[in-house]
Amino acid sequence: MRFYGHNWGDGLFFHPDEDNMARSISQMSLGNGLHPDFFAYGQFPLYVAYFSYQLVHGLKLELVPFKDAVYLLRYWSGLFSTLTIPLVYLITKRLINRQYGLLAASVVALMPGLIQAAHFGTTESLLTFLYMLIIYLSLRALKFKHILHNAVLLGIAFGLALGIKVSAIYFVLPVGIASLFSLRNRKYFIAFWLIFGLLTLLFTVLASPHSFLDYPAFLSSMRYETSVALGEVKVFYTRQFENSHPFIFQFSKVFPFAVGLVTTALGSLGGLLVFKERKSRTLILFLSFVIALAANGFMFAKWTRFMAPVFPLFAIFTAYALYKIQNKLVVILVLFIAALQGLLFFQIYTHPDTRIMASSWINKNIPDSSYILSETANVVDIPTSTAGRPTRNYKVISFDFYHLDQEEELPEMLIDHLEKADYIFVPSRRLFANLPQNKNRYPILEKYYNALFSGDLGYELVYTQRPSYCRYLGKICNWIELQAEETFSVFDHPTVRVYRKNNVQSSDEYRKLLL
């Protein structure tokens, strides 16, 4: 479930972060000092992929092809996601016992959000692994005999985490709690933090050297990324977070889908039961969850990937709740549901991408020279080249719907395209699904989609390509598509809709509908 289907997309790459990281790797060379020319993340995952390629190809030190960079990033995501599973087992074994450790590991192995992250060449799997490693080492450090040895390992792990993403600073919390509980002697306390701090600094520099060597570029990127995350800079891809509420958003649009409804509910209960114990090991686990939730929960941007490091904690807390319930039938039911949701979600990577399948239908069923109105801001537009696009001579307009209500010339341009368009593509739910929480803010855009879906615009729905698991879920699939945080679906399994003109209307009629 972590490695099969790493070639999803059929040689096309739809994830923007993956695209940016792979492009950074593909331009690295010894000649430019392995400069990343990209600072949204640290260099550690970029270097891991770069040097992996060089080792496989006999240290020729040649440029890494873009596609190879993507697949290497995905490989390392799959590996670190897999290594997270035994860590969850070891943590839960320390918390409860071996049997419930296996239960928690099974739930993590089947968790949709972690299966998905393992198929993305991004940072989430590596950060999740390091957070679990730090929590495990912190639990070990509660035994005094391991304290200085663990200071070394914790410093390395925390340094690497900071070398991936500066916002991983909150990973230090379990370390701090463990040191407070186990180090009563001032001399050992100082020695622990001195060793931990020096190794953290060393491995942060080694993992992300250009963040220091090219500090102005790093600082500029961090200021921009922070402004986006806090909502100070409004960009089109954060529109779904307008009018959202901290924590309510995560517990309604992130965890139920990435973790699972049952695991979210039982994990939340188990977290409260863990806190009630108020022992050193339970406090480390509970506060590790709370700090991760708080560090990201109050942000304006609430992407699923921000919450990835806490996904395994839901599995651990679920195991703890089941341990307290002590009912074998409930355990079997939870495992069955976990297996079902994991297997259903995994189907995404055993079938062609929805955009590839939609493109095949488009090239077979839409005539040459058709005028098509589509939506902008997709990494790859449909119809895709792998589905035979060269055999068709379509005029595809990638229209900027995001600024339809802000830029004065766009409404008239849209009306002109509607007059000419034979077909309309809706490549994902990214635009229309965000309208309900933005009532009255985007009136023209809302009128456009209402008119399109109702048929008043003069177009009828002639084709819908849904994810493979929808054949088993029916209407539940619509709920998942519309309610989940958009990046849960738009990168690897968006629903594609095609509308065909069935009623020619004049520009004045379109103006009456939209303006």
NORRAPE-V384854 format. One record per residue. N is the residue number from 1. RES is the residue in one letter. PHI is phi in degrees with one decimal (999 if undefined). BURIAL is 1 if it has 9 or more other ideal C-beta (glycine too) atoms within 8 Angstrom, else 0. D_LAST is the distance of its C-alpha to the last C-alpha in Angstrom with 1 decimal. Layout:
# NORRAPE-V384854
N;RES;PHI;BURIAL;D_LAST, N;RES;PHI;BURIAL;D_LAST
This chain:
# NORRAPE-V384854
1;M;999;1;48.9, 2;R;-95.7;1;48.8, 3;F;-114.1;1;49.8, 4;Y;-65.6;0;49.0, 5;G;85.0;1;45.8, 6;H;-66.5;1;45.6, 7;N;-93.7;0;44.5, 8;W;-56.7;1;41.3, 9;G;98.2;1;38.6, 10;D;52.2;1;41.1, 11;G;86.3;0;41.5, 12;L;-108.5;1;37.8, 13;F;-126.1;1;36.9, 14;F;-101.8;1;33.7, 15;H;-93.0;1;34.5, 16;P;-64.2;0;33.4, 17;D;-66.2;1;36.3, 18;E;-59.8;1;38.7, 19;D;-61.3;1;37.4, 20;N;-64.8;1;37.9, 21;M;-66.6;1;41.4, 22;A;-66.5;1;42.6, 23;R;-64.8;1;41.5, 24;S;-62.7;1;43.4, 25;I;-62.1;1;46.5, 26;S;-68.6;1;46.3, 27;Q;-104.0;1;46.7, 28;M;-72.6;1;49.6, 29;S;-157.6;0;53.1, 30;L;-64.8;0;56.3, 31;G;-62.4;0;55.7, 32;N;-101.2;0;52.7, 33;G;68.3;0;54.5, 34;L;56.9;1;52.2, 35;H;-67.3;0;49.4, 36;P;-78.0;1;46.3, 37;D;52.6;0;43.7, 38;F;-166.4;1;41.6, 39;F;-129.9;1;42.0, 40;A;-63.9;0;39.4, 41;Y;-127.9;1;42.5, 42;G;-74.0;1;46.2, 43;Q;-87.9;1;48.3, 44;F;-55.2;1;50.4, 45;P;-64.9;1;48.4, 46;L;-68.2;1;47.9, 47;Y;-69.0;1;51.7, 48;V;-58.7;1;52.6, 49;A;-68.5;1;50.7, 50;Y;-61.2;1;51.9, 51;F;-73.2;0;55.6, 52;S;-60.6;1;55.4, 53;Y;-61.5;1;54.5, 54;Q;-63.6;1;57.3, 55;L;-65.3;0;59.9, 56;V;-65.4;0;59.0, 57;H;-103.2;0;59.3, 58;G;71.6;0;62.6, 59;L;55.2;0;61.5, 60;K;-77.4;0;60.7, 61;L;58.5;0;58.1, 62;E;-89.2;0;55.7, 63;L;-64.3;0;51.9, 64;V;-85.8;1;50.2, 65;P;-60.4;0;48.0, 66;F;-54.7;1;44.4, 67;K;-62.9;1;44.8, 68;D;-62.8;1;48.1, 69;A;-62.2;1;46.7, 70;V;-61.9;1;44.0, 71;Y;-68.0;1;46.6, 72;L;-69.4;1;49.1, 73;L;-60.3;1;46.5, 74;R;-67.1;1;45.9, 75;Y;-59.9;1;49.7, 76;W;-67.1;1;50.2, 77;S;-61.0;1;47.4, 78;G;-62.7;1;49.1, 79;L;-65.8;1;52.5, 80;F;-69.4;1;51.7, 81;S;-65.7;1;49.7, 82;T;-65.2;1;52.8, 83;L;-67.3;1;55.1, 84;T;-67.2;1;53.0, 85;I;-62.1;1;54.3, 86;P;-63.9;0;58.0, 87;L;-63.9;1;57.1, 88;V;-61.9;1;55.4, 89;Y;-58.4;1;58.6, 90;L;-65.5;1;60.8, 91;I;-64.6;1;58.8, 92;T;-68.4;1;58.8, 93;K;-61.0;1;62.4, 94;R;-68.7;0;63.2, 95;L;-75.2;1;61.2, 96;I;-123.7;1;62.5, 97;N;-163.9;0;64.5, 98;R;-63.0;0;64.6, 99;Q;-60.8;0;63.3, 100;Y;-75.9;1;60.1, 101;G;-63.7;1;59.7, 102;L;-65.8;1;59.5, 103;L;-63.7;1;57.0, 104;A;-62.7;1;54.7, 105;A;-63.3;1;55.1, 106;S;-65.2;1;54.1, 107;V;-63.5;1;51.0, 108;V;-65.9;1;50.0, 109;A;-60.6;1;50.8, 110;L;-100.6;1;48.4, 111;M;-76.7;1;45.6, 112;P;-54.7;1;42.2, 113;G;-62.9;1;41.0, 114;L;-80.6;1;44.3, 115;I;-61.7;1;44.4, 116;Q;-64.6;1;41.0, 117;A;-60.5;1;41.9, 118;A;-67.5;1;45.1, 119;H;-98.0;1;43.1, 120;F;-106.7;1;41.0, 121;G;-81.4;1;42.8, 122;T;-126.6;1;41.7, 123;T;-95.2;1;43.6, 124;E;-62.2;1;43.1, 125;S;-64.8;1;46.2, 126;L;-67.3;1;48.5, 127;L;-65.2;1;47.3, 128;T;-62.7;1;47.7, 129;F;-59.3;1;51.2, 130;L;-66.0;1;52.2, 131;Y;-66.8;1;51.1, 132;M;-65.9;1;53.1, 133;L;-64.3;1;56.0, 134;I;-63.8;1;56.0, 135;I;-63.5;1;55.9, 136;Y;-62.9;1;58.8, 137;L;-64.9;1;60.8, 138;S;-66.3;1;60.2, 139;L;-64.8;1;61.6, 140;R;-64.9;1;64.6, 141;A;-68.2;1;65.1, 142;L;-63.8;1;65.8, 143;K;-87.0;0;69.3, 144;F;-56.3;0;71.1, 145;K;-63.8;0;72.9, 146;H;-98.3;0;69.7, 147;I;-63.8;1;68.1, 148;L;-75.5;1;68.9, 149;H;-61.0;0;68.5, 150;N;-71.7;1;65.1, 151;A;-60.4;1;64.3, 152;V;-64.7;1;64.5, 153;L;-64.4;1;62.3, 154;L;-66.8;1;59.8, 155;G;-63.0;1;59.6, 156;I;-64.1;1;59.0, 157;A;-63.1;1;56.3, 158;F;-68.9;1;54.5, 159;G;-62.1;1;54.8, 160;L;-65.2;1;53.3, 161;A;-62.0;1;50.4, 162;L;-67.4;1;49.7, 163;G;-76.0;1;50.1, 164;I;-98.9;1;47.2, 165;K;-156.0;1;44.8, 166;V;-61.8;0;45.5, 167;S;-67.5;0;43.7, 168;A;-74.9;1;46.6, 169;I;-55.5;0;48.5, 170;Y;-70.6;1;48.4, 171;F;-61.5;1;50.6, 172;V;-75.0;0;53.5, 173;L;-57.4;1;53.4, 174;P;-59.5;1;55.6, 175;V;-64.0;1;58.1, 176;G;-62.8;0;58.3, 177;I;-64.8;1;59.0, 178;A;-61.5;1;61.6, 179;S;-67.6;1;63.4, 180;L;-67.0;0;63.6, 181;F;-78.3;0;65.1, 182;S;-103.5;1;67.5, 183;L;-113.5;1;68.7, 184;R;-85.4;0;70.8, 185;N;-82.2;0;72.9, 186;R;-60.0;0;71.6, 187;K;-62.0;0;73.1, 188;Y;-69.0;1;71.4, 189;F;-62.1;1;68.1, 190;I;-65.6;0;68.2, 191;A;-62.4;1;69.3, 192;F;-58.9;1;66.5, 193;W;-72.2;1;63.8, 194;L;-68.2;0;65.4, 195;I;-63.0;1;65.6, 196;F;-60.7;1;62.1, 197;G;-65.5;1;60.6, 198;L;-65.6;1;62.4, 199;L;-71.0;1;61.5, 200;T;-60.3;1;57.9, 201;L;-62.2;1;57.8, 202;L;-60.1;1;59.7, 203;F;-78.1;1;57.5, 204;T;-66.8;1;54.2, 205;V;-67.1;1;55.4, 206;L;-65.2;0;56.7, 207;A;-76.7;1;53.5, 208;S;-143.4;1;51.1, 209;P;-63.9;1;53.2, 210;H;-74.1;1;50.5, 211;S;-66.2;1;48.7, 212;F;-100.7;1;51.7, 213;L;-69.1;0;52.6, 214;D;-120.7;1;49.2, 215;Y;-59.6;0;48.3, 216;P;-58.0;0;45.8, 217;A;-67.2;1;43.6, 218;F;-61.4;1;44.0, 219;L;-64.0;0;43.2, 220;S;-61.5;1;40.1, 221;S;-64.6;1;38.8, 222;M;-65.2;1;39.8, 223;R;-64.0;0;37.9, 224;Y;-67.6;1;34.7, 225;E;-61.2;1;35.2, 226;T;-65.8;1;36.1, 227;S;-63.9;1;33.1, 228;V;-67.1;1;30.8, 229;A;-63.1;1;32.9, 230;L;-89.0;1;32.7, 231;G;83.8;1;29.0, 232;E;-74.1;0;29.8, 233;V;-111.9;0;28.0, 234;K;-90.8;0;24.6, 235;V;-124.0;0;24.2, 236;F;-62.3;0;21.9, 237;Y;-84.7;0;24.8, 238;T;-114.4;1;25.4, 239;R;-62.1;1;22.0, 240;Q;-64.7;1;23.6, 241;F;-91.2;1;26.0, 242;E;-63.9;1;23.6, 243;N;66.2;0;24.8, 244;S;-85.1;1;27.7, 245;H;-117.5;0;31.2, 246;P;-55.0;1;34.4, 247;F;70.1;0;36.7, 248;I;-60.7;0;34.6, 249;F;-61.6;1;32.3, 250;Q;-63.1;1;35.4, 251;F;-81.2;1;37.1, 252;S;-110.6;0;34.1, 253;K;-123.1;1;32.4, 254;V;-114.5;1;35.2, 255;F;-62.3;1;38.7, 256;P;-59.5;1;38.2, 257;F;-99.3;1;37.1, 258;A;-77.1;1;39.1, 259;V;-103.0;1;42.2, 260;G;111.6;1;41.9, 261;L;-59.8;0;41.5, 262;V;-66.3;1;45.2, 263;T;-66.2;1;46.1, 264;T;-64.0;1;43.6, 265;A;-67.1;0;45.0, 266;L;-67.5;1;48.7, 267;G;-64.8;1;48.3, 268;S;-65.4;1;46.9, 269;L;-62.8;1;49.8, 270;G;-62.0;1;52.2, 271;G;-62.2;1;51.0, 272;L;-66.4;0;51.8, 273;L;-67.6;1;55.2, 274;V;-63.6;1;55.9, 275;F;-62.9;1;55.2, 276;K;-62.3;0;57.5, 277;E;-66.3;0;60.4, 278;R;52.9;0;60.2, 279;K;-101.7;0;62.5, 280;S;-58.9;1;62.2, 281;R;-70.0;1;60.8, 282;T;-73.3;1;58.3, 283;L;-66.6;1;57.1, 284;I;-58.6;1;56.5, 285;L;-67.9;1;54.3, 286;F;-65.1;1;52.4, 287;L;-70.4;1;51.8, 288;S;-64.6;1;50.8, 289;F;-68.5;1;48.0, 290;V;-63.0;0;47.0, 291;I;-67.3;1;46.9, 292;A;-66.6;1;44.9, 293;L;-66.2;1;42.4, 294;A;-69.1;0;42.3, 295;A;-61.4;0;42.1, 296;N;-107.8;1;38.9, 297;G;-66.2;1;37.6, 298;F;-85.2;0;36.5, 299;M;-69.5;1;34.6, 300;F;-65.5;0;30.8, 301;A;-80.5;1;30.9, 302;K;-127.4;1;32.5, 303;W;-63.3;0;32.9, 304;T;-54.7;1;35.4, 305;R;-62.0;1;37.7, 306;F;-63.2;1;38.3, 307;M;-94.9;1;40.0, 308;A;-54.1;1;42.1, 309;P;-61.4;1;45.4, 310;V;-95.1;1;45.5, 311;F;-55.2;1;45.0, 312;P;-62.9;1;48.8, 313;L;-65.7;1;49.5, 314;F;-61.9;1;47.8, 315;A;-66.8;1;50.3, 316;I;-63.4;1;53.2, 317;F;-69.1;1;52.1, 318;T;-62.3;1;51.6, 319;A;-60.5;1;55.2, 320;Y;-67.8;1;56.4, 321;A;-62.7;1;54.8, 322;L;-67.1;1;56.4, 323;Y;-61.6;1;59.7, 324;K;-75.6;0;59.6, 325;I;-70.1;0;58.6, 326;Q;56.0;0;61.5, 327;N;-134.3;0;60.4, 328;K;-63.5;0;60.8, 329;L;-63.7;0;58.6, 330;V;-66.0;1;55.7, 331;V;-60.5;1;56.4, 332;I;-61.7;0;56.4, 333;L;-63.4;0;53.1, 334;V;-63.5;1;51.5, 335;L;-64.7;1;52.8, 336;F;-63.0;0;51.7, 337;I;-65.2;1;48.1, 338;A;-61.9;1;48.2, 339;A;-64.2;1;49.6, 340;L;-63.1;0;47.0, 341;Q;-68.6;1;44.0, 342;G;-66.0;1;45.5, 343;L;-67.2;1;46.4, 344;L;-63.7;1;43.1, 345;F;-65.9;1;41.2, 346;F;-61.0;1;43.8, 347;Q;-58.7;1;42.9, 348;I;-52.2;1;39.9, 349;Y;-94.4;1;42.5, 350;T;-107.0;0;44.6, 351;H;-126.7;0;41.8, 352;P;-59.0;0;39.7, 353;D;-58.4;1;36.5, 354;T;-59.2;1;33.5, 355;R;-71.4;1;31.8, 356;I;-67.8;1;35.1, 357;M;-65.1;1;35.3, 358;A;-63.6;1;31.6, 359;S;-64.7;1;32.4, 360;S;-62.0;1;35.5, 361;W;-64.5;1;33.6, 362;I;-59.8;1;30.9, 363;N;-69.1;1;33.7, 364;K;-86.3;0;35.5, 365;N;-117.5;0;32.7, 366;I;-102.2;1;30.0, 367;P;-66.6;0;31.3, 368;D;-55.5;0;31.9, 369;S;65.5;0;29.4, 370;S;-69.1;1;26.4, 371;Y;-95.7;1;23.1, 372;I;-122.7;1;21.9, 373;L;-101.3;1;18.8, 374;S;-126.6;1;20.1, 375;E;-113.7;1;19.6, 376;T;-82.1;1;21.4, 377;A;73.6;0;24.0, 378;N;-101.2;1;26.5, 379;V;-59.6;0;30.1, 380;V;-130.2;1;30.6, 381;D;-87.9;1;28.0, 382;I;-102.0;1;28.5, 383;P;-72.7;1;30.2, 384;T;-81.0;1;33.1, 385;S;-66.3;0;35.9, 386;T;-70.3;1;38.5, 387;A;-99.3;1;37.1, 388;G;90.9;1;38.0, 389;R;-56.0;1;34.9, 390;P;-58.6;0;37.1, 391;T;-81.6;0;37.8, 392;R;-122.2;1;34.1, 393;N;-116.5;0;32.2, 394;Y;-83.0;1;28.6, 395;K;-105.7;0;25.8, 396;V;-101.3;1;24.1, 397;I;-96.9;1;21.0, 398;S;-88.4;1;21.2, 399;F;-87.8;1;17.6, 400;D;-83.8;1;17.0, 401;F;-73.9;1;14.5, 402;Y;-61.0;1;16.3, 403;H;-111.6;1;14.8, 404;L;-58.4;1;11.2, 405;D;-90.9;0;10.2, 406;Q;-104.2;0;13.2, 407;E;-106.1;0;13.5, 408;E;-60.3;0;11.5, 409;E;-79.1;0;12.5, 410;L;-68.9;1;11.6, 411;P;-57.7;1;8.0, 412;E;-68.1;0;9.5, 413;M;-64.1;1;12.6, 414;L;-63.0;1;11.2, 415;I;-60.0;1;10.0, 416;D;-62.7;1;13.5, 417;H;-67.4;1;15.2, 418;L;-63.7;1;13.8, 419;E;-62.1;1;15.3, 420;K;-92.5;0;18.5, 421;A;-70.4;1;18.9, 422;D;-87.2;1;21.6, 423;Y;-138.9;1;21.5, 424;I;-125.6;1;19.5, 425;F;-102.7;1;21.6, 426;V;-118.2;1;21.1, 427;P;-70.5;1;24.3, 428;S;-164.5;1;24.5, 429;R;-90.1;1;23.1, 430;R;-59.8;1;22.5, 431;L;-91.2;1;18.8, 432;F;-72.1;0;17.8, 433;A;-73.8;1;20.9, 434;N;-93.7;1;20.2, 435;L;-73.7;1;17.1, 436;P;-56.2;0;19.1, 437;Q;-86.2;1;20.9, 438;N;-123.7;1;17.9, 439;K;-53.7;0;16.1, 440;N;72.4;0;13.3, 441;R;-86.3;0;14.1, 442;Y;-127.9;1;11.6, 443;P;-63.7;0;8.7, 444;I;-68.6;1;6.5, 445;L;-61.9;1;10.0, 446;E;-64.9;1;10.9, 447;K;-63.0;1;8.4, 448;Y;-61.7;1;9.6, 449;Y;-70.3;1;13.1, 450;N;-62.0;1;13.1, 451;A;-69.3;1;12.0, 452;L;-66.1;1;14.5, 453;F;-71.2;0;17.3, 454;S;-82.3;0;17.1, 455;G;96.1;0;17.2, 456;D;-65.7;0;14.1, 457;L;-76.4;1;13.0, 458;G;93.3;1;16.3, 459;Y;-125.3;1;18.4, 460;E;-118.3;0;21.5, 461;L;-72.7;0;23.3, 462;V;-115.2;0;26.5, 463;Y;-158.4;1;28.1, 464;T;-136.0;0;28.4, 465;Q;-113.0;1;30.9, 466;R;-101.9;1;32.0, 467;P;-59.3;1;34.7, 468;S;-59.9;1;38.2, 469;Y;-72.0;1;39.0, 470;C;-66.6;1;36.2, 471;R;-63.8;0;38.7, 472;Y;-100.0;0;40.8, 473;L;-105.0;1;38.2, 474;G;59.1;0;35.9, 475;K;-68.6;0;33.1, 476;I;-59.9;0;34.4, 477;C;-63.0;1;33.0, 478;N;-63.2;0;29.4, 479;W;-63.8;0;30.3, 480;I;-61.3;1;31.9, 481;E;-60.7;1;28.9, 482;L;-86.6;0;26.3, 483;Q;-95.8;0;28.6, 484;A;-70.4;1;30.7, 485;E;-52.8;1;29.9, 486;E;-59.9;1;28.0, 487;T;-71.4;1;30.8, 488;F;-65.4;1;33.1, 489;S;-120.5;1;31.5, 490;V;-71.1;1;29.3, 491;F;-83.3;1;32.3, 492;D;-125.3;1;34.7, 493;H;-156.0;0;33.3, 494;P;-72.7;1;29.6, 495;T;-84.3;1;28.3, 496;V;-107.1;1;26.8, 497;R;-122.9;1;24.5, 498;V;-123.6;1;24.0, 499;Y;-115.6;1;21.6, 500;R;-115.2;1;22.4, 501;K;-67.2;1;20.4, 502;N;-125.1;0;21.8, 503;N;-152.2;0;19.4, 504;V;-70.8;0;18.4, 505;Q;-125.8;1;15.0, 506;S;-86.9;0;13.9, 507;S;-62.7;0;11.2, 508;D;-65.3;0;9.9, 509;E;-65.6;0;10.0, 510;Y;-66.6;1;8.1, 511;R;-62.3;1;5.2, 512;K;-62.6;0;5.9, 513;L;-75.0;1;6.3, 514;L;-107.2;1;3.8, 515;L;-108.5;0;0.0
